[in-house]
Amino acid sequence: MKNIVFFDLDNTIVRGYTQKLFISYLFEIRKINIIFLFYVYFWFALYKYRIVKNPKRTMERAYSFINGWSVTHVEDLLDDFYRTKIVDLLNIEVVTRIKNHINSDCSVYIISNAPNKIVEKIGNELGINKNISTTLGESRGRFTGQIVGDIVYGENKSKLVLNLLSKEEGLFKTVFYSDHYSDIPLFEIVDTKIAVSPDKILRKKALDNKWEIIE
């Protein structure tokens, strides 16, 4: 029987918010100014403390600045970003699980609200070539500064997974790793549920239901 395994990205594979880390990186290399940096940090804080429940508005504002940027140039920046910022923040236990699942011929996905280019870069480095992520618009080799379709968040995550699973043939079991309470709708539709350094709400849910917890 095939296993289909889904990994969240932020605070699961990577210890931190990859979008916030990337914005900070762009500031360090002087691609954005300090006013824009604080502006984005403000919106991330509203999301972190659950003042803003849906982060789409935050993401739309945060990525409007890349309008007109070359896709190839951003991919080059992501190479450096991964090497200098992400490698040291990888959750070793989770990366080991990823390798074990891949070696067991599981179908492995990253499912994340983070932009597709960030998810693809980290996934490729870890041997994961499948993902469900928020898509940044492109036209003629340049970013449009817009988000295409909806973001991959909350109940929309579970809908996207159900749609993917509806196309699978044969028998399979599903596994999901995540840290955040907003992923509870997806946890509820998979067979094996693994909470990774969970927030307070998800931890209670995991303990009450005797799910595995990775600290």
ZADO-1210 file (C-alpha; in nm, 4 decimals, padded with zeros to 6 digits):
<atoms>
<atom x="00.0000" y="00.0000" z="00.0000" code="MET" pos="1"/>
<atom x="00.1367" y="00.3402" z="-00.0997" code="LYS" pos="2"/>
<atom x="00.1922" y="00.6162" z="00.1539" code="ASN" pos="3"/>
<atom x="00.1289" y="00.9778" z="00.0549" code="ILE" pos="4"/>
<atom x="00.3070" y="01.2108" z="00.2946" code="VAL" pos="5"/>
<atom x="00.2517" y="01.5845" z="00.3363" code="PHE" pos="6"/>
<atom x="00.4910" y="01.8176" z="00.5183" code="PHE" pos="7"/>
<atom x="00.4129" y="02.1737" z="00.6181" code="ASP" pos="8"/>
<atom x="00.7109" y="02.4061" z="00.5669" code="LEU" pos="9"/>
<atom x="00.7218" y="02.6897" z="00.8211" code="ASP" pos="10"/>
<atom x="00.8094" y="02.5786" z="01.1747" code="ASN" pos="11"/>
<atom x="00.7935" y="02.2188" z="01.0570" code="THR" pos="12"/>
<atom x="01.0701" y="02.1580" z="00.8031" code="ILE" pos="13"/>
<atom x="01.2259" y="02.4982" z="00.8753" code="VAL" pos="14"/>
<atom x="01.2399" y="02.6483" z="01.2236" code="ARG" pos="15"/>
<atom x="01.0914" y="02.9842" z="01.1374" code="GLY" pos="16"/>
<atom x="00.8698" y="03.1595" z="00.8832" code="TYR" pos="17"/>
<atom x="01.0406" y="03.1287" z="00.5461" code="THR" pos="18"/>
<atom x="00.8619" y="03.4305" z="00.4009" code="GLN" pos="19"/>
<atom x="00.9724" y="03.6525" z="00.6883" code="LYS" pos="20"/>
<atom x="01.3250" y="03.5136" z="00.6609" code="LEU" pos="21"/>
<atom x="01.3331" y="03.5861" z="00.2880" code="PHE" pos="22"/>
<atom x="01.2109" y="03.9429" z="00.3366" code="ILE" pos="23"/>
<atom x="01.4845" y="03.9929" z="00.5996" code="SER" pos="24"/>
<atom x="01.7398" y="03.8494" z="00.3589" code="TYR" pos="25"/>
<atom x="01.6299" y="04.0909" z="00.0861" code="LEU" pos="26"/>
<atom x="01.6762" y="04.3774" z="00.3310" code="PHE" pos="27"/>
<atom x="02.0254" y="04.2559" z="00.4211" code="GLU" pos="28"/>
<atom x="02.1312" y="04.2568" z="00.0562" code="ILE" pos="29"/>
<atom x="01.9633" y="04.5960" z="00.0067" code="ARG" pos="30"/>
<atom x="01.6857" y="04.4849" z="-00.2243" code="LYS" pos="31"/>
<atom x="01.4196" y="04.6485" z="-00.0045" code="ILE" pos="32"/>
<atom x="01.4310" y="04.9438" z="00.2359" code="ASN" pos="33"/>
<atom x="01.3745" y="04.9495" z="00.6107" code="ILE" pos="34"/>
<atom x="01.0300" y="05.1108" z="00.5829" code="ILE" pos="35"/>
<atom x="00.9026" y="04.8224" z="00.3720" code="PHE" pos="36"/>
<atom x="01.0716" y="04.5728" z="00.6053" code="LEU" pos="37"/>
<atom x="00.8908" y="04.7097" z="00.9114" code="PHE" pos="38"/>
<atom x="00.5671" y="04.7260" z="00.7162" code="TYR" pos="39"/>
<atom x="00.5865" y="04.3553" z="00.6329" code="VAL" pos="40"/>
<atom x="00.6956" y="04.2656" z="00.9867" code="TYR" pos="41"/>
<atom x="00.3909" y="04.4494" z="01.1200" code="PHE" pos="42"/>
<atom x="00.1580" y="04.2375" z="00.9086" code="TRP" pos="43"/>
<atom x="00.3369" y="03.9166" z="01.0043" code="PHE" pos="44"/>
<atom x="00.2958" y="04.0115" z="01.3717" code="ALA" pos="45"/>
<atom x="-00.0781" y="04.0582" z="01.3214" code="LEU" pos="46"/>
<atom x="-00.0926" y="03.7090" z="01.1728" code="TYR" pos="47"/>
<atom x="00.1270" y="03.5495" z="01.4391" code="LYS" pos="48"/>
<atom x="-00.0902" y="03.6797" z="01.7215" code="TYR" pos="49"/>
<atom x="-00.4074" y="03.5805" z="01.5350" code="ARG" pos="50"/>
<atom x="-00.5288" y="03.9375" z="01.4905" code="ILE" pos="51"/>
<atom x="-00.5374" y="03.8687" z="01.1172" code="VAL" pos="52"/>
<atom x="-00.6910" y="03.5241" z="01.0567" code="LYS" pos="53"/>
<atom x="-00.6332" y="03.4993" z="00.6811" code="ASN" pos="54"/>
<atom x="-00.2804" y="03.5951" z="00.5683" code="PRO" pos="55"/>
<atom x="-00.3665" y="03.6517" z="00.2015" code="LYS" pos="56"/>
<atom x="-00.3776" y="04.0292" z="00.2439" code="ARG" pos="57"/>
<atom x="-00.0388" y="04.0201" z="00.4163" code="THR" pos="58"/>
<atom x="00.1099" y="03.8154" z="00.1333" code="MET" pos="59"/>
<atom x="-00.0371" y="04.0364" z="-00.1376" code="GLU" pos="60"/>
<atom x="00.1191" y="04.3424" z="00.0220" code="ARG" pos="61"/>
<atom x="00.4489" y="04.1671" z="00.0955" code="ALA" pos="62"/>
<atom x="00.5039" y="04.0477" z="-00.2608" code="TYR" pos="63"/>
<atom x="00.3725" y="04.3468" z="-00.4519" code="SER" pos="64"/>
<atom x="00.7299" y="04.4817" z="-00.4555" code="PHE" pos="65"/>
<atom x="00.8568" y="04.2059" z="-00.6877" code="ILE" pos="66"/>
<atom x="00.6414" y="04.3325" z="-00.9725" code="ASN" pos="67"/>
<atom x="00.8742" y="04.3390" z="-01.2735" code="GLY" pos="68"/>
<atom x="01.1529" y="04.1377" z="-01.1126" code="TRP" pos="69"/>
<atom x="01.3164" y="03.8731" z="-01.3314" code="SER" pos="70"/>
<atom x="01.2147" y="03.5200" z="-01.2333" code="VAL" pos="71"/>
<atom x="01.5682" y="03.3985" z="-01.3042" code="THR" pos="72"/>
<atom x="01.7148" y="03.6679" z="-01.0784" code="HIS" pos="73"/>
<atom x="01.4862" y="03.5690" z="-00.7902" code="VAL" pos="74"/>
<atom x="01.5783" y="03.2032" z="-00.8376" code="GLU" pos="75"/>
<atom x="01.9455" y="03.3017" z="-00.8110" code="ASP" pos="76"/>
<atom x="01.8702" y="03.4929" z="-00.4911" code="LEU" pos="77"/>
<atom x="01.6908" y="03.1882" z="-00.3529" code="LEU" pos="78"/>
<atom x="02.0010" y="02.9761" z="-00.4127" code="ASP" pos="79"/>
<atom x="02.1993" y="03.2100" z="-00.1878" code="ASP" pos="80"/>
<atom x="01.9110" y="03.2467" z="00.0586" code="PHE" pos="81"/>
<atom x="01.8901" y="02.8705" z="00.1052" code="TYR" pos="82"/>
<atom x="02.2644" y="02.8313" z="00.1531" code="ARG" pos="83"/>
<atom x="02.3127" y="03.1247" z="00.3917" code="THR" pos="84"/>
<atom x="01.9854" y="03.1337" z="00.5866" code="LYS" pos="85"/>
<atom x="01.7857" y="02.8123" z="00.5597" code="ILE" pos="86"/>
<atom x="02.0371" y="02.5294" z="00.5961" code="VAL" pos="87"/>
<atom x="02.1101" y="02.6056" z="00.9623" code="ASP" pos="88"/>
<atom x="01.7377" y="02.6319" z="01.0422" code="LEU" pos="89"/>
<atom x="01.6345" y="02.2925" z="00.9074" code="LEU" pos="90"/>
<atom x="01.4636" y="02.0686" z="01.1632" code="ASN" pos="91"/>
<atom x="01.6989" y="01.7693" z="01.1581" code="ILE" pos="92"/>
<atom x="01.4412" y="01.5234" z="01.2931" code="GLU" pos="93"/>
<atom x="01.1926" y="01.6249" z="01.0253" code="VAL" pos="94"/>
<atom x="01.4558" y="01.6154" z="00.7491" code="VAL" pos="95"/>
<atom x="01.5422" y="01.2620" z="00.8626" code="THR" pos="96"/>
<atom x="01.1752" y="01.1673" z="00.8374" code="ARG" pos="97"/>
<atom x="01.1633" y="01.3141" z="00.4866" code="ILE" pos="98"/>
<atom x="01.4616" y="01.1047" z="00.3779" code="LYS" pos="99"/>
<atom x="01.3113" y="00.7916" z="00.5328" code="ASN" pos="100"/>
<atom x="00.9811" y="00.8445" z="00.3532" code="HIS" pos="101"/>
<atom x="01.1570" y="00.9055" z="00.0218" code="ILE" pos="102"/>
<atom x="01.3728" y="00.5950" z="00.0688" code="ASN" pos="103"/>
<atom x="01.0549" y="00.3961" z="00.1398" code="SER" pos="104"/>
<atom x="00.9134" y="00.5032" z="-00.1989" code="ASP" pos="105"/>
<atom x="00.6452" y="00.7219" z="-00.0443" code="CYS" pos="106"/>
<atom x="00.4937" y="01.0031" z="-00.2469" code="SER" pos="107"/>
<atom x="00.6144" y="01.3120" z="-00.0590" code="VAL" pos="108"/>
<atom x="00.4760" y="01.6653" z="-00.0863" code="TYR" pos="109"/>
<atom x="00.5450" y="01.9978" z="00.0782" code="ILE" pos="110"/>
<atom x="00.2153" y="02.1761" z="00.1333" code="ILE" pos="111"/>
<atom x="00.2592" y="02.5377" z="00.2339" code="SER" pos="112"/>
<atom x="00.1155" y="02.8844" z="00.2161" code="ASN" pos="113"/>
<atom x="00.4647" y="03.0083" z="00.1262" code="ALA" pos="114"/>
<atom x="00.5251" y="03.1219" z="-00.2348" code="PRO" pos="115"/>
<atom x="00.5898" y="02.8468" z="-00.4854" code="ASN" pos="116"/>
<atom x="00.9457" y="02.9559" z="-00.5651" code="LYS" pos="117"/>
<atom x="01.0534" y="02.9342" z="-00.2001" code="ILE" pos="118"/>
<atom x="00.8818" y="02.5973" z="-00.1580" code="VAL" pos="119"/>
<atom x="01.0302" y="02.4583" z="-00.4796" code="GLU" pos="120"/>
<atom x="01.3826" y="02.5625" z="-00.3815" code="LYS" pos="121"/>
<atom x="01.3708" y="02.4049" z="-00.0365" code="ILE" pos="122"/>
<atom x="01.1918" y="02.0980" z="-00.1697" code="GLY" pos="123"/>
<atom x="01.4491" y="02.0403" z="-00.4421" code="ASN" pos="124"/>
<atom x="01.7322" y="02.0643" z="-00.1906" code="GLU" pos="125"/>
<atom x="01.5635" y="01.7973" z="00.0233" code="LEU" pos="126"/>
<atom x="01.4721" y="01.5667" z="-00.2640" code="GLY" pos="127"/>
<atom x="01.1033" y="01.6615" z="-00.2736" code="ILE" pos="128"/>
<atom x="00.9807" y="01.7442" z="-00.6232" code="ASN" pos="129"/>
<atom x="00.6106" y="01.7774" z="-00.5465" code="LYS" pos="130"/>
<atom x="00.4389" y="02.0627" z="-00.3686" code="ASN" pos="131"/>
<atom x="00.1129" y="02.2441" z="-00.3152" code="ILE" pos="132"/>
<atom x="00.1913" y="02.6104" z="-00.2565" code="SER" pos="133"/>
<atom x="00.0793" y="02.9670" z="-00.3184" code="THR" pos="134"/>
<atom x="00.1567" y="03.0700" z="-00.6759" code="THR" pos="135"/>
<atom x="00.3145" y="03.4045" z="-00.7610" code="LEU" pos="136"/>
<atom x="00.2086" y="03.5390" z="-01.0996" code="GLY" pos="137"/>
<atom x="00.4569" y="03.5470" z="-01.3879" code="GLU" pos="138"/>
<atom x="00.4477" y="03.7036" z="-01.7325" code="SER" pos="139"/>
<atom x="00.7253" y="03.6957" z="-01.9937" code="ARG" pos="140"/>
<atom x="00.9844" y="03.5812" z="-01.7434" code="GLY" pos="141"/>
<atom x="00.8984" y="03.8437" z="-01.4831" code="ARG" pos="142"/>
<atom x="00.6852" y="03.8462" z="-01.1710" code="PHE" pos="143"/>
<atom x="00.3592" y="04.0382" z="-01.1812" code="THR" pos="144"/>
<atom x="00.3535" y="04.1088" z="-00.8066" code="GLY" pos="145"/>
<atom x="00.0185" y="03.9309" z="-00.7797" code="GLN" pos="146"/>
<atom x="-00.0970" y="03.6023" z="-00.6314" code="ILE" pos="147"/>
<atom x="-00.2573" y="03.3606" z="-00.8761" code="VAL" pos="148"/>
<atom x="-00.5676" y="03.1964" z="-00.7328" code="GLY" pos="149"/>
<atom x="-00.6154" y="03.1460" z="-00.3617" code="ASP" pos="150"/>
<atom x="-00.3487" y="03.0976" z="-00.0984" code="ILE" pos="151"/>
<atom x="-00.2798" y="02.7531" z="00.0474" code="VAL" pos="152"/>
<atom x="-00.4105" y="02.8071" z="00.3988" code="TYR" pos="153"/>
<atom x="-00.6563" y="02.6615" z="00.6496" code="GLY" pos="154"/>
<atom x="-00.9537" y="02.4796" z="00.5041" code="GLU" pos="155"/>
<atom x="-00.8291" y="02.5504" z="00.1527" code="ASN" pos="156"/>
<atom x="-00.5329" y="02.3227" z="00.2271" code="LYS" pos="157"/>
<atom x="-00.7606" y="02.0297" z="00.3017" code="SER" pos="158"/>
<atom x="-00.9689" y="02.0982" z="-00.0105" code="LYS" pos="159"/>
<atom x="-00.6576" y="02.0948" z="-00.2283" code="LEU" pos="160"/>
<atom x="-00.5399" y="01.7691" z="-00.0718" code="VAL" pos="161"/>
<atom x="-00.8802" y="01.6059" z="-00.1165" code="LEU" pos="162"/>
<atom x="-00.8760" y="01.7091" z="-00.4816" code="ASN" pos="163"/>
<atom x="-00.5286" y="01.5604" z="-00.5253" code="LEU" pos="164"/>
<atom x="-00.6230" y="01.2361" z="-00.3501" code="LEU" pos="165"/>
<atom x="-00.9360" y="01.1978" z="-00.5632" code="SER" pos="166"/>
<atom x="-00.7066" y="01.1446" z="-00.8623" code="LYS" pos="167"/>
<atom x="-00.4983" y="00.8739" z="-00.6947" code="GLU" pos="168"/>
<atom x="-00.5566" y="00.5126" z="-00.7937" code="GLU" pos="169"/>
<atom x="-00.5354" y="00.2084" z="-00.5705" code="GLY" pos="170"/>
<atom x="-00.5078" y="00.1879" z="-00.1945" code="LEU" pos="171"/>
<atom x="-00.3026" y="00.4401" z="-00.0016" code="PHE" pos="172"/>
<atom x="-00.2518" y="00.5862" z="00.3430" code="LYS" pos="173"/>
<atom x="-00.1893" y="00.9513" z="00.4179" code="THR" pos="174"/>
<atom x="00.0472" y="01.1175" z="00.6655" code="VAL" pos="175"/>
<atom x="00.0700" y="01.4852" z="00.7619" code="PHE" pos="176"/>
<atom x="00.3326" y="01.6787" z="00.9603" code="TYR" pos="177"/>
<atom x="00.2610" y="02.0340" z="01.0796" code="SER" pos="178"/>
<atom x="00.2985" y="02.2769" z="01.3691" code="ASP" pos="179"/>
<atom x="-00.0001" y="02.5101" z="01.3391" code="HIS" pos="180"/>
<atom x="-00.3600" y="02.5030" z="01.4569" code="TYR" pos="181"/>
<atom x="-00.4781" y="02.6375" z="01.1206" code="SER" pos="182"/>
<atom x="-00.3902" y="02.2953" z="00.9750" code="ASP" pos="183"/>
<atom x="-00.6398" y="02.1085" z="01.1931" code="ILE" pos="184"/>
<atom x="-00.8846" y="02.0709" z="00.8978" code="PRO" pos="185"/>
<atom x="-00.6122" y="01.8843" z="00.7065" code="LEU" pos="186"/>
<atom x="-00.5114" y="01.6769" z="01.0081" code="PHE" pos="187"/>
<atom x="-00.8706" y="01.5600" z="01.0330" code="GLU" pos="188"/>
<atom x="-00.8727" y="01.4017" z="00.6860" code="ILE" pos="189"/>
<atom x="-00.5397" y="01.2131" z="00.6952" code="VAL" pos="190"/>
<atom x="-00.4674" y="00.8729" z="00.8466" code="ASP" pos="191"/>
<atom x="-00.1515" y="00.9507" z="01.0438" code="THR" pos="192"/>
<atom x="-00.1188" y="01.2849" z="01.2201" code="LYS" pos="193"/>
<atom x="00.2163" y="01.4130" z="01.3470" code="ILE" pos="194"/>
<atom x="00.2435" y="01.7477" z="01.5249" code="ALA" pos="195"/>
<atom x="00.5834" y="01.9185" z="01.5070" code="VAL" pos="196"/>
<atom x="00.6669" y="02.1640" z="01.7890" code="SER" pos="197"/>
<atom x="00.2952" y="02.2455" z="01.7910" code="PRO" pos="198"/>
<atom x="00.1397" y="02.5714" z="01.9022" code="ASP" pos="199"/>
<atom x="-00.0826" y="02.5712" z="02.2108" code="LYS" pos="200"/>
<atom x="-00.4070" y="02.4910" z="02.0297" code="ILE" pos="201"/>
<atom x="-00.2613" y="02.2131" z="01.8158" code="LEU" pos="202"/>
<atom x="-00.0712" y="02.0657" z="02.1115" code="ARG" pos="203"/>
<atom x="-00.3936" y="02.0276" z="02.3084" code="LYS" pos="204"/>
<atom x="-00.5608" y="01.8666" z="02.0078" code="LYS" pos="205"/>
<atom x="-00.2667" y="01.6285" z="01.9628" code="ALA" pos="206"/>
<atom x="-00.2526" y="01.5323" z="02.3307" code="LEU" pos="207"/>
<atom x="-00.6287" y="01.4828" z="02.3536" code="ASP" pos="208"/>
<atom x="-00.6209" y="01.2513" z="02.0522" code="ASN" pos="209"/>
<atom x="-00.2859" y="01.0831" z="02.1277" code="LYS" pos="210"/>
<atom x="-00.1171" y="01.1968" z="01.8076" code="TRP" pos="211"/>
<atom x="00.2586" y="01.1698" z="01.7772" code="GLU" pos="212"/>
<atom x="00.4409" y="01.4906" z="01.8720" code="ILE" pos="213"/>
<atom x="00.7910" y="01.5819" z="01.7535" code="ILE" pos="214"/>
<atom x="00.9512" y="01.8540" z="01.9636" code="GLU" pos="215"/>
</atoms>
